[in-house]
Amino acid sequence: MSSTLTIPSKQTPFPFAALGIAAQTQKTVLVFDDVATGAALTLDGSTITGEEEIVHALAKASGLSGDSAKTPSFFALAKNLRTVTAHSDLVAALNSLDDFLAFRTFLVGHSTTAADWIVWGAVKGSIKILGLLKNNQHLHLLRWFTHIDTLSETQNALAELAAAKANKARSNKTAAGFALGLQNAVDGQVVTRFPPEPSGYLHIGHTKAAILNQYFAKMYHGKLIIRFDDTNPTKERTEFEETILEDLRLLDIQGDRVTHTSDYFETLYDYAIQVIKSGKAYTDDTPQQQMRDERFAGTASAHRDDSVEDNLRHFDEMKAGTEEGLRWCLRAKISVDDPNKALRDPVIYRCNLLPHHRTGDKWKIYPTYDFACPIVDSIEGVTHALRTNEYRDRNPQYHWMTDALGLRKVNIWDFSRLNFIYTLLSKRKLHDFVNKGLVRGWDDPRFPTVRGIRRRGMTVEALTQFMLSQGPSQAVVSLEWDSIWTLNKKIIDPVAPRHWAILKNKSTPVTIKGGPTSPEVKSLPKHKKNPEIGEKKTVYASSILIEQEDAQSLEDQEEITLMDWGNAIVRSKTVDATGQVTAIEMDLHLEGDFRKTKKKITWLPQPTDAHPLAPVTLIDYDYLITKKKLEENDDVADFITPVTEFREDAFADANVNDLKKGDIIQFERKGYYIFDGEADGVKEFIVIPDGRAASIASKATVGAAAGAAADSVTSAQLAEAPPSTKMYVMDRIYGEHIKPDVDTTMYKMESVYDT
């Protein structure tokens, strides 16, 4: 299917249904053109206008038509929703739709179809309907709408629309799902690459590049290469290749093949000889600091005009790793005084006598990234090199390398680098935190590594949507964490099972008069708005526990609601000399109206042998540093947060015993948590920030108070603790004791396009 959808970004009413289904196909090129008179679809040479007709056509071409017998009625319903004016008629229509969705996930069949998109578009385009949904009177309809609205394809399309409306796009033509397409891209021929250096673990700064490379490869039905840029034996190890591939798996990213720059060392050496012989490179033994000063001043090196013969002789000494060769490097002969200092004769080869983790001691000279990358990109068939705009000054250098060697040209597409407040993204500084024992490992939830943020509860969907929503922005700014965590909450909230937890040292016993004479067990939905999540067992008893904070707030004779049970009236409270409530008596009042009570309280039954509670630990974290943005000359040691881990023991309902490591839940009235495994028989749950100010604010200023209220672990104590890892287990790529061969087939990945 070859199709293009043209839409005026400010069309009223806006054709949301056409936009949504076009995004889902991932095969439709989207053009925002405010000169156009209305939405128009060009499909296989034909032009189709009208939103309903466009949705029908895209659905038919993409296999999204669904049950043809039922679909027309939903198109009629969507038309009615757009045209009805009487409030009572609109509510009646929504009531009918809500009833229909009570036991269905989608309108037709078991996946999104044209029916879902046409009705979603009608709801999305109506301020009045959206306002009614906020009243929570149509829970099933709201669940369905939220699901469609938060699909990654939908969010990407809406982000693109917002960018087009704000006139932020560089071009009117954009690919569905992102604010820019790739220049000179041909469907089926695009090849992208993600070239990490195997010198550390991937962090959130790398995820944007990895996600964008896979996104565009899929979008254009092309291929993604994972290439290890292993040209520096000083920092690189096989261990990091293993972990980087695992990190990519945690992001649901798989390349079509995995290669290494070291696969091409012989070829790169031959090209170095070629560039020397052509007079476009020369060897130089100028001391490093002097070379920097000369480049800054625009002064030519004394060796810039040495003969080709001298340069080849010195390069042979470098290759042999002799004492004489170690004095020299190889520089590209581009310019002495170009205003772009990246073009002032950069170094392209240097000596290093350390053994390489893949090629051993075969080589004593290694190409720089700036020399190797454009050559290998060209050799491997890369069509589009995506990289951060910190390389922008070096883009002309990149093109100079391929031109000087007569190689195929590669398109460069750059984007802004991500930085976050209170966050270290320097590999060297992250290594320091690990080596000094200030964290428990590279997957510590306080770390910005892929492993760390995934262990903290960040979903792949949120990461992907967030990175794509950044669009073509070129601004380098320090981002707040609120946006990405808020997006993450929108993804986990519709599917996170609801459970209850009561802090052990802050629990208060309550006696319920009129309650069951013996514990009773009932099945309730784990998620009231999403029955498909399943059911849980809730134990009702006459002796229960509530939080001390809730107990303190209760007044005599006050009617409150015990969640998932009913109303109760407080008859008496017992308070000790410290002001703590030690006991409460209540009368059950099930005929009471929960809508009239101000307090809705979570509770747990008093544990018994027959109905025990689950002992759990709730863990929260602070940022590792106390300064939002470290300056170049700042010493990290001066800004290390003294207390960064806060642990509280609690009881939880026994249903949490069924959870698997990595499951995300909500402890109602406490927040979202991810199950991190067990320690000494106690289940540990890590709080997931929800984007609200309280959940992402630095706790450093109240660290002492927080430490007094909960078990806390200081940086000094952590340094003495043995390192441990709780990362989700990933299959090792190389096996337990297998050293990868030099052959590029060391890791064959199944193509994502064959599945």
PAMIFI-854066 format. One record per residue (C-alpha): residue number from 1; residue in one letter; x, z, y. Coordinates in steps of 0.05 Angstrom, whole numbers. Layout:
N
NODE num residu   east     up  north
NODE NUM      A      X      Z      Y
...
***
This chain:
755
NODE num residu   east     up  north
NODE   1      M      0      0      0
NODE   2      S     28    -21     68
NODE   3      S    -12      9    125
NODE   4      T     -7     29    199
NODE   5      L    -56     73    235
NODE   6      T    -58     67    311
NODE   7      I    -93    123    349
NODE   8      P    -97    139    423
NODE   9      S    -71    211    426
NODE  10      K   -125    230    476
NODE  11      Q   -184    196    442
NODE  12      T   -249    235    447
NODE  13      P   -277    254    398
NODE  14      F   -210    252    363
NODE  15      P   -211    221    293
NODE  16      F   -182    282    256
NODE  17      A   -207    257    189
NODE  18      A   -169    192    195
NODE  19      L   -106    229    217
NODE  20      G   -111    278    159
NODE  21      I   -121    229    103
NODE  22      A    -67    184    131
NODE  23      A    -19    243    129
NODE  24      Q    -38    259     57
NODE  25      T    -23    188     33
NODE  26      Q     49    196     61
NODE  27      K     50    120     61
NODE  28      T     17    106    127
NODE  29      V     58     95    190
NODE  30      L     24    128    249
NODE  31      V     28    100    319
NODE  32      F      3    140    378
NODE  33      D    -14     88    430
NODE  34      D    -55    110    490
NODE  35      V    -65     38    511
NODE  36      A   -106     26    448
NODE  37      T   -182     29    456
NODE  38      G   -194     67    391
NODE  39      A   -168     83    322
NODE  40      A   -149     22    282
NODE  41      L   -120     15    212
NODE  42      T    -78    -44    192
NODE  43      L    -80    -47    116
NODE  44      D    -49   -103     75
NODE  45      G    -59   -152    133
NODE  46      S   -131   -131    150
NODE  47      T   -152    -90    211
NODE  48      I   -204    -35    202
NODE  49      T   -237      4    258
NODE  50      G   -285     63    259
NODE  51      E   -266    131    231
NODE  52      E   -311    130    170
NODE  53      E   -288     60    152
NODE  54      I   -215     80    160
NODE  55      V   -224    141    116
NODE  56      H   -260     99     63
NODE  57      A   -205     47     64
NODE  58      L   -147     96     59
NODE  59      A   -183    135      4
NODE  60      K   -195     73    -37
NODE  61      A   -124     48    -29
NODE  62      S    -94    116    -46
NODE  63      G   -141    138   -102
NODE  64      L   -173    192    -60
NODE  65      S   -245    168    -62
NODE  66      G   -269    221   -112
NODE  67      D   -340    218   -142
NODE  68      S   -371    158   -108
NODE  69      A   -441    184   -123
NODE  70      K   -431    249    -85
NODE  71      T   -385    226    -29
NODE  72      P   -437    190     15
NODE  73      S   -476    254     24
NODE  74      F   -415    288     54
NODE  75      F   -403    230    101
NODE  76      A   -476    239    124
NODE  77      L   -464    314    131
NODE  78      A   -402    302    174
NODE  79      K   -441    255    219
NODE  80      N   -495    308    226
NODE  81      L   -445    362    244
NODE  82      R   -417    318    299
NODE  83      T   -485    301    329
NODE  84      V   -529    363    319
NODE  85      T   -541    401    384
NODE  86      A   -591    457    366
NODE  87      H   -555    522    349
NODE  88      S   -604    539    293
NODE  89      D   -596    470    261
NODE  90      L   -520    476    264
NODE  91      V   -521    546    232
NODE  92      A   -568    521    177
NODE  93      A   -520    464    161
NODE  94      L   -461    511    158
NODE  95      N   -501    559    114
NODE  96      S   -516    504     65
NODE  97      L   -443    482     63
NODE  98      D   -420    554     54
NODE  99      D   -467    563     -5
NODE 100      F   -442    498    -36
NODE 101      L   -370    522    -31
NODE 102      A   -383    591    -61
NODE 103      F   -359    569   -129
NODE 104      R   -318    508   -110
NODE 105      T   -249    497    -83
NODE 106      F   -262    425    -59
NODE 107      L   -324    387    -41
NODE 108      V   -316    335    -96
NODE 109      G   -274    344   -158
NODE 110      H   -211    386   -164
NODE 111      S   -168    360   -107
NODE 112      T   -175    336    -35
NODE 113      T   -214    272    -29
NODE 114      A   -246    230     26
NODE 115      A   -305    279     26
NODE 116      D   -260    337     44
NODE 117      W   -225    299     99
NODE 118      I   -288    272    133
NODE 119      V   -321    341    135
NODE 120      W   -256    376    155
NODE 121      G   -249    326    212
NODE 122      A   -319    341    236
NODE 123      V   -306    416    235
NODE 124      K   -237    408    267
NODE 125      G   -265    368    324
NODE 126      S   -322    416    342
NODE 127      I   -305    476    386
NODE 128      K   -375    504    372
NODE 129      I   -365    503    296
NODE 130      L   -296    533    301
NODE 131      G   -325    589    343
NODE 132      L   -379    603    292
NODE 133      L   -327    606    236
NODE 134      K   -291    661    273
NODE 135      N   -352    706    263
NODE 136      N   -335    710    189
NODE 137      Q   -406    694    169
NODE 138      H   -385    634    128
NODE 139      L   -328    661     85
NODE 140      H   -328    606     33
NODE 141      L   -330    551     85
NODE 142      L   -275    586    124
NODE 143      R   -232    592     61
NODE 144      W   -240    518     47
NODE 145      F   -227    497    119
NODE 146      T   -165    542    123
NODE 147      H   -137    512     59
NODE 148      I   -145    440     84
NODE 149      D   -121    459    154
NODE 150      T    -57    492    130
NODE 151      L    -35    439     80
NODE 152      S     36    418     98
NODE 153      E     13    346    109
NODE 154      T    -42    369    157
NODE 155      Q      3    415    196
NODE 156      N     56    362    203
NODE 157      A      6    311    228
NODE 158      L    -24    361    278
NODE 159      A     46    379    303
NODE 160      E     60    305    313
NODE 161      L     -6    297    352
NODE 162      A     13    356    396
NODE 163      A     81    325    410
NODE 164      A     49    258    427
NODE 165      K     -1    291    475
NODE 166      A     56    326    510
NODE 167      N     94    260    516
NODE 168      K    154    291    480
NODE 169      A    165    235    431
NODE 170      R    221    186    446
NODE 171      S    178    130    419
NODE 172      N    104    117    410
NODE 173      K    117     98    338
NODE 174      T    121    157    291
NODE 175      A    118    167    217
NODE 176      A     59    206    190
NODE 177      G     78    278    182
NODE 178      F    136    280    232
NODE 179      A    146    266    306
NODE 180      L    195    209    295
NODE 181      G    210    156    244
NODE 182      L    280    132    228
NODE 183      Q    307     74    266
NODE 184      N    316     10    226
NODE 185      A    285     42    165
NODE 186      V    260     -4    110
NODE 187      D    211     25     60
NODE 188      G    243     33     -8
NODE 189      Q    314     24     18
NODE 190      V    327     88     57
NODE 191      V    384    132     31
NODE 192      T    398    200     63
NODE 193      R    450    252     45
NODE 194      F    459    327     52
NODE 195      P    534    342     54
NODE 196      P    547    418     50
NODE 197      E    617    445     47
NODE 198      P    624    488    -16
NODE 199      S    652    547     22
NODE 200      G    592    594     25
NODE 201      Y    517    601     13
NODE 202      L    465    561     49
NODE 203      H    431    596    107
NODE 204      I    369    581    149
NODE 205      G    411    538    195
NODE 206      H    425    491    137
NODE 207      T    353    487    114
NODE 208      K    331    442    171
NODE 209      A    382    389    152
NODE 210      A    366    395     78
NODE 211      I    291    392     88
NODE 212      L    294    334    137
NODE 213      N    339    293     91
NODE 214      Q    292    302     32
NODE 215      Y    230    292     76
NODE 216      F    253    224    102
NODE 217      A    278    202     34
NODE 218      K    209    215      4
NODE 219      M    173    187     64
NODE 220      Y    207    120     58
NODE 221      H    208    121    -19
NODE 222      G    284    122    -18
NODE 223      K    337    168    -46
NODE 224      L    373    232    -28
NODE 225      I    446    245    -44
NODE 226      I    473    316    -48
NODE 227      R    546    308    -31
NODE 228      F    596    366    -30
NODE 229      D    644    356     28
NODE 230      D    703    386     -9
NODE 231      T    763    367     33
NODE 232      N    791    436     48
NODE 233      P    821    473    -12
NODE 234      T    833    535     31
NODE 235      K    759    554     34
NODE 236      E    724    518    -23
NODE 237      R    707    541    -93
NODE 238      T    666    516   -152
NODE 239      E    625    580   -148
NODE 240      F    596    557    -82
NODE 241      E    576    489   -110
NODE 242      E    536    526   -163
NODE 243      T    502    571   -113
NODE 244      I    487    515    -63
NODE 245      L    451    476   -118
NODE 246      E    413    539   -135
NODE 247      D    396    549    -62
NODE 248      L    369    479    -57
NODE 249      R    326    491   -118
NODE 250      L    297    552    -83
NODE 251      L    277    504    -28
NODE 252      D    246    455    -78
NODE 253      I    299    404    -60
NODE 254      Q    331    360   -112
NODE 255      G    375    300    -99
NODE 256      D    375    236   -138
NODE 257      R    448    248   -152
NODE 258      V    504    297   -135
NODE 259      T    571    271   -112
NODE 260      H    636    299    -81
NODE 261      T    679    273    -26
NODE 262      S    737    287    -74
NODE 263      D    709    232   -119
NODE 264      Y    736    184    -66
NODE 265      F    805    215    -51
NODE 266      E    841    153    -78
NODE 267      T    796    106    -39
NODE 268      L    803    147     25
NODE 269      Y    879    146     17
NODE 270      D    878     70     10
NODE 271      Y    836     66     74
NODE 272      A    887    111    109
NODE 273      I    942     63     90
NODE 274      Q    899      5    115
NODE 275      V    886     38    183
NODE 276      I    961     53    191
NODE 277      K    981    -19    174
NODE 278      S    930    -46    224
NODE 279      G    963     -4    278
NODE 280      K    901     40    288
NODE 281      A    932    105    264
NODE 282      Y    999    140    271
NODE 283      T   1034    202    244
NODE 284      D   1049    259    291
NODE 285      D   1091    322    285
NODE 286      T   1073    350    354
NODE 287      P   1062    426    348
NODE 288      Q    988    444    345
NODE 289      Q    982    479    412
NODE 290      Q   1021    425    448
NODE 291      M    976    372    416
NODE 292      R    915    409    441
NODE 293      D    944    413    511
NODE 294      E    962    339    511
NODE 295      R    893    319    487
NODE 296      F    860    362    541
NODE 297      A    905    332    594
NODE 298      G    898    261    569
NODE 299      T    972    254    554
NODE 300      A    997    207    500
NODE 301      S   1036    236    441
NODE 302      A   1110    217    438
NODE 303      H   1096    185    370
NODE 304      R   1035    144    391
NODE 305      D   1075     79    391
NODE 306      D   1118     92    330
NODE 307      S   1127     32    284
NODE 308      V   1082     20    225
NODE 309      E   1142     29    180
NODE 310      D   1157     98    209
NODE 311      N   1085    118    202
NODE 312      L   1081     96    129
NODE 313      R   1146    133    114
NODE 314      H   1121    197    145
NODE 315      F   1054    190    109
NODE 316      D   1091    183     43
NODE 317      E   1126    249     58
NODE 318      M   1058    280     73
NODE 319      K   1030    255      7
NODE 320      A   1089    284    -31
NODE 321      G   1080    351      4
NODE 322      T   1154    355     22
NODE 323      E   1181    403     74
NODE 324      E   1188    343    121
NODE 325      G   1117    320    105
NODE 326      L   1087    387    121
NODE 327      R   1108    378    194
NODE 328      W   1065    316    202
NODE 329      C    992    297    207
NODE 330      L    957    230    214
NODE 331      R    918    214    277
NODE 332      A    869    157    293
NODE 333      K    894    114    350
NODE 334      I    830    110    391
NODE 335      S    843    133    462
NODE 336      V    889    178    502
NODE 337      D    844    196    561
NODE 338      D    772    177    543
NODE 339      P    722    223    580
NODE 340      N    694    239    511
NODE 341      K    750    284    484
NODE 342      A    727    272    413
NODE 343      L    757    202    420
NODE 344      R    825    226    442
NODE 345      D    864    208    379
NODE 346      P    833    258    329
NODE 347      V    870    282    268
NODE 348      I    845    246    205
NODE 349      Y    893    271    151
NODE 350      R    932    336    142
NODE 351      C    973    370     89
NODE 352      N    950    428     45
NODE 353      L    991    451    -15
NODE 354      L    936    496    -44
NODE 355      P    906    469   -109
NODE 356      H    839    436   -101
NODE 357      H    782    466   -143
NODE 358      R    766    399   -174
NODE 359      T    829    356   -170
NODE 360      G    881    411   -180
NODE 361      D    950    397   -150
NODE 362      K    943    321   -153
NODE 363      W    937    316    -77
NODE 364      K    977    348    -22
NODE 365      I    941    312     34
NODE 366      Y    867    314     50
NODE 367      P    823    274     98
NODE 368      T    785    309    153
NODE 369      Y    710    308    154
NODE 370      D    710    260    213
NODE 371      F    749    208    173
NODE 372      A    719    218    104
NODE 373      C    645    225    122
NODE 374      P    632    156    153
NODE 375      I    672    122     99
NODE 376      V    637    156     41
NODE 377      D    569    147     75
NODE 378      S    582     73     77
NODE 379      I    609     69      6
NODE 380      E    551    108    -23
NODE 381      G    498     65     10
NODE 382      V    474    117     60
NODE 383      T    428     83    110
NODE 384      H    415    143    156
NODE 385      A    462    201    170
NODE 386      L    422    260    195
NODE 387      R    463    313    230
NODE 388      T    457    365    286
NODE 389      N    470    344    357
NODE 390      E    532    387    361
NODE 391      Y    564    325    330
NODE 392      R    536    279    384
NODE 393      D    603    272    421
NODE 394      R    633    252    354
NODE 395      N    582    198    339
NODE 396      P    624    144    374
NODE 397      Q    683    169    332
NODE 398      Y    640    161    269
NODE 399      H    624     89    287
NODE 400      W    697     75    306
NODE 401      M    719     93    235
NODE 402      T    672     44    201
NODE 403      D    688    -11    252
NODE 404      A    763     -1    245
NODE 405      L    758     -9    170
NODE 406      G    706    -64    169
NODE 407      L    654    -22    132
NODE 408      R    579    -26    131
NODE 409      K    547      9    190
NODE 410      V    505     72    182
NODE 411      N    450     95    228
NODE 412      I    458    165    258
NODE 413      W    397    207    272
NODE 414      D    412    274    305
NODE 415      F    371    336    318
NODE 416      S    381    405    349
NODE 417      R    415    461    312
NODE 418      L    374    523    297
NODE 419      N    394    591    323
NODE 420      F    354    656    316
NODE 421      I    358    721    356
NODE 422      Y    393    781    323
NODE 423      T    420    733    271
NODE 424      L    490    714    248
NODE 425      L    498    643    222
NODE 426      S    574    641    222
NODE 427      K    600    636    150
NODE 428      R    661    676    168
NODE 429      K    620    734    197
NODE 430      L    572    732    138
NODE 431      H    632    736     91
NODE 432      D    655    797    129
NODE 433      F    588    833    120
NODE 434      V    592    819     45
NODE 435      N    665    836     36
NODE 436      K    658    902     76
NODE 437      G    597    923     35
NODE 438      L    551    924     95
NODE 439      V    499    887     53
NODE 440      R    488    886    -22
NODE 441      G    503    813    -31
NODE 442      W    489    743     -7
NODE 443      D    416    750    -27
NODE 444      D    405    814     14
NODE 445      P    337    810     48
NODE 446      R    372    824    115
NODE 447      F    414    761    108
NODE 448      P    394    694    138
NODE 449      T    416    659     74
NODE 450      V    365    618     36
NODE 451      R    368    671    -18
NODE 452      G    358    727     32
NODE 453      I    298    699     69
NODE 454      R    265    676      4
NODE 455      R    275    746    -24
NODE 456      R    244    773     40
NODE 457      G    181    733     25
NODE 458      M    191    668     64
NODE 459      T    156    611     28
NODE 460      V    182    541     20
NODE 461      E    118    515     52
NODE 462      A    130    556    115
NODE 463      L    203    535    120
NODE 464      T    185    462    111
NODE 465      Q    128    463    162
NODE 466      F    170    501    212
NODE 467      M    229    454    207
NODE 468      L    185    393    213
NODE 469      S    147    423    271
NODE 470      Q    213    426    310
NODE 471      G    208    351    314
NODE 472      P    261    312    353
NODE 473      S    277    369    400
NODE 474      Q    348    366    426
NODE 475      A    348    434    460
NODE 476      V    395    485    430
NODE 477      V    360    552    439
NODE 478      S    358    620    404
NODE 479      L    290    622    371
NODE 480      E    248    683    361
NODE 481      W    229    699    289
NODE 482      D    155    707    306
NODE 483      S    135    634    299
NODE 484      I    163    623    230
NODE 485      W    137    689    203
NODE 486      T     68    676    234
NODE 487      L     67    608    199
NODE 488      N     88    642    134
NODE 489      K     30    691    141
NODE 490      K    -20    634    148
NODE 491      I      5    606     82
NODE 492      I      6    671     42
NODE 493      D    -56    704     69
NODE 494      P   -107    658     34
NODE 495      V    -74    669    -34
NODE 496      A    -42    739    -32
NODE 497      P    -79    788    -78
NODE 498      R   -102    852    -44
NODE 499      H    -78    919    -70
NODE 500      W    -75    991    -43
NODE 501      A    -18   1039    -35
NODE 502      I    -15   1111    -10
NODE 503      L     50   1144     13
NODE 504      K     69   1200    -35
NODE 505      N     91   1251     17
NODE 506      K     34   1232     64
NODE 507      S    -24   1235     16
NODE 508      T    -84   1281     22
NODE 509      P   -131   1300    -36
NODE 510      V   -205   1288    -25
NODE 511      T   -263   1314    -67
NODE 512      I   -323   1268    -68
NODE 513      K   -390   1302    -80
NODE 514      G   -441   1256   -112
NODE 515      G   -385   1215   -143
NODE 516      P   -379   1197   -217
NODE 517      T   -374   1256   -265
NODE 518      S   -318   1219   -301
NODE 519      P   -275   1161   -277
NODE 520      E   -310   1094   -278
NODE 521      V   -275   1026   -279
NODE 522      K   -304    964   -246
NODE 523      S   -277    894   -238
NODE 524      L   -270    869   -166
NODE 525      P   -240    805   -137
NODE 526      K   -167    810   -118
NODE 527      H   -183    771    -55
NODE 528      K   -254    775    -26
NODE 529      K   -248    708      8
NODE 530      N   -216    672    -50
NODE 531      P   -247    690   -118
NODE 532      E   -201    641   -153
NODE 533      I   -144    691   -146
NODE 534      G   -176    731   -202
NODE 535      E   -201    802   -212
NODE 536      K   -172    871   -213
NODE 537      K   -193    937   -243
NODE 538      T   -214    991   -193
NODE 539      V   -222   1063   -216
NODE 540      Y   -276   1105   -183
NODE 541      A   -269   1181   -188
NODE 542      S   -293   1244   -154
NODE 543      S   -221   1263   -136
NODE 544      I   -184   1213    -94
NODE 545      L   -124   1207    -47
NODE 546      I   -122   1181     24
NODE 547      E    -67   1174     75
NODE 548      Q    -50   1235    117
NODE 549      E    -56   1192    179
NODE 550      D   -128   1175    161
NODE 551      A   -142   1248    143
NODE 552      Q   -117   1270    211
NODE 553      S   -165   1223    246
NODE 554      L   -228   1246    210
NODE 555      E   -278   1292    244
NODE 556      D   -328   1339    212
NODE 557      Q   -394   1306    196
NODE 558      E   -365   1237    211
NODE 559      E   -390   1180    169
NODE 560      I   -335   1133    145
NODE 561      T   -329   1076     96
NODE 562      L   -287   1081     32
NODE 563      M   -267   1009     23
NODE 564      D   -295    973    -39
NODE 565      W   -340   1034    -52
NODE 566      G   -387   1053      4
NODE 567      N   -399   1104     58
NODE 568      A   -383   1178     55
NODE 569      I   -394   1237    103
NODE 570      V   -338   1285    118
NODE 571      R   -362   1356    106
NODE 572      S   -299   1398    112
NODE 573      K   -224   1395    123
NODE 574      T   -170   1445    106
NODE 575      V   -111   1446    154
NODE 576      D    -46   1485    143
NODE 577      A     -3   1520    195
NODE 578      T     36   1456    210
NODE 579      G    -27   1418    226
NODE 580      Q    -26   1378    161
NODE 581      V    -92   1365    127
NODE 582      T    -86   1393     56
NODE 583      A   -156   1380     29
NODE 584      I   -221   1345     48
NODE 585      E   -291   1347     20
NODE 586      M   -339   1289     29
NODE 587      D   -410   1272      7
NODE 588      L   -419   1202    -20
NODE 589      H   -471   1165     22
NODE 590      L   -478   1097    -10
NODE 591      E   -542   1081     28
NODE 592      G   -502   1083     93
NODE 593      D   -488   1019    132
NODE 594      F   -414   1001    131
NODE 595      R   -425    958    193
NODE 596      K   -439   1020    234
NODE 597      T   -377   1060    215
NODE 598      K   -314   1057    257
NODE 599      K   -265   1075    202
NODE 600      K   -253   1035    138
NODE 601      I   -205   1074     94
NODE 602      T   -164   1054     33
NODE 603      W   -160   1105    -23
NODE 604      L   -135   1114    -93
NODE 605      P   -162   1157   -150
NODE 606      Q   -124   1220   -167
NODE 607      P    -78   1199   -224
NODE 608      T    -96   1221   -295
NODE 609      D    -66   1206   -363
NODE 610      A   -122   1156   -376
NODE 611      H   -117   1124   -307
NODE 612      P    -46   1132   -280
NODE 613      L    -23   1104   -214
NODE 614      A     39   1060   -207
NODE 615      P     99   1093   -172
NODE 616      V    127   1044   -121
NODE 617      T    178   1041    -65
NODE 618      L    161   1005      0
NODE 619      I    222    977     34
NODE 620      D    229    953    106
NODE 621      Y    290    926    141
NODE 622      D    319    919    211
NODE 623      Y    365    866    239
NODE 624      L    438    874    221
NODE 625      I    461    869    294
NODE 626      T    433    902    356
NODE 627      K    446    845    405
NODE 628      K    400    785    409
NODE 629      K    456    735    420
NODE 630      L    529    749    409
NODE 631      E    576    717    458
NODE 632      E    641    682    438
NODE 633      N    684    742    455
NODE 634      D    638    796    427
NODE 635      D    665    838    370
NODE 636      V    612    841    316
NODE 637      A    634    911    297
NODE 638      D    609    936    365
NODE 639      F    538    912    351
NODE 640      I    526    931    278
NODE 641      T    458    966    271
NODE 642      P    471   1036    243
NODE 643      V    408   1041    200
NODE 644      T    378    977    172
NODE 645      E    341    997    109
NODE 646      F    279   1042    106
NODE 647      R    249   1065     39
NODE 648      E    184   1102     27
NODE 649      D    157   1126    -40
NODE 650      A     84   1112    -53
NODE 651      F     30   1107   -106
NODE 652      A     -4   1039   -117
NODE 653      D    -64   1019   -158
NODE 654      A    -44   1004   -230
NODE 655      N    -60    930   -222
NODE 656      V      9    920   -192
NODE 657      N     37    930   -263
NODE 658      D     15    859   -278
NODE 659      L     58    829   -223
NODE 660      K    119    785   -235
NODE 661      K    182    788   -194
NODE 662      G    173    746   -132
NODE 663      D     97    754   -129
NODE 664      I     70    763    -59
NODE 665      I     13    812    -46
NODE 666      Q    -20    849     10
NODE 667      F    -25    925     10
NODE 668      E    -87    928     53
NODE 669      R    -78    962    120
NODE 670      K     -3    963    109
NODE 671      G     19    891    107
NODE 672      Y     45    836     62
NODE 673      Y     98    851      9
NODE 674      I    139    814    -42
NODE 675      F    152    847   -110
NODE 676      D    227    854   -116
NODE 677      G    232    883   -187
NODE 678      E    242    953   -214
NODE 679      A    294   1007   -205
NODE 680      D    292   1066   -252
NODE 681      G    221   1049   -272
NODE 682      V    196   1046   -200
NODE 683      K    170    980   -173
NODE 684      E    201    960   -107
NODE 685      F    164    920    -54
NODE 686      I    196    889      7
NODE 687      V    153    883     70
NODE 688      I    143    812     94
NODE 689      P    141    806    171
NODE 690      D     76    776    194
NODE 691      G     99    751    262
NODE 692      R     68    807    303
NODE 693      A    113    842    353
NODE 694      A    116    907    314
NODE 695      S    138    873    250
NODE 696      I    196    834    281
NODE 697      A    220    882    335
NODE 698      S    289    913    328
NODE 699      K    283    984    303
NODE 700      A    353   1002    326
NODE 701      T    328   1043    385
NODE 702      V    285   1085    340
NODE 703      G    330   1085    280
NODE 704      A    340   1160    279
NODE 705      A    266   1174    282
NODE 706      A    251   1124    229
NODE 707      G    306   1152    185
NODE 708      A    276   1221    190
NODE 709      A    208   1194    169
NODE 710      A    233   1154    109
NODE 711      D    293   1149     65
NODE 712      S    343   1106    102
NODE 713      V    409   1075     82
NODE 714      T    464   1072    134
NODE 715      S    517   1018    137
NODE 716      A    569   1069    116
NODE 717      Q    529   1091     55
NODE 718      L    516   1020     36
NODE 719      A    590   1004     38
NODE 720      E    602   1058    -15
NODE 721      A    546   1033    -60
NODE 722      P    563    984   -116
NODE 723      P    542    913   -100
NODE 724      S    481    889   -136
NODE 725      T    439    827   -135
NODE 726      K    364    821   -145
NODE 727      M    358    746   -134
NODE 728      Y    307    709   -176
NODE 729      V    345    684   -237
NODE 730      M    362    610   -234
NODE 731      D    390    569   -291
NODE 732      R    464    557   -280
NODE 733      I    480    485   -266
NODE 734      Y    548    484   -299
NODE 735      G    533    534   -354
NODE 736      E    565    603   -361
NODE 737      H    638    583   -374
NODE 738      I    640    509   -362
NODE 739      K    686    479   -309
NODE 740      P    655    415   -282
NODE 741      D    691    350   -295
NODE 742      V    718    308   -239
NODE 743      D    670    254   -260
NODE 744      T    613    246   -211
NODE 745      T    561    254   -266
NODE 746      M    576    328   -270
NODE 747      Y    504    343   -253
NODE 748      K    450    292   -264
NODE 749      M    384    306   -230
NODE 750      E    318    275   -250
NODE 751      S    294    231   -193
NODE 752      V    237    263   -155
NODE 753      Y    208    194   -149
NODE 754      D    202    185   -225
NODE 755      T    157    246   -232
***
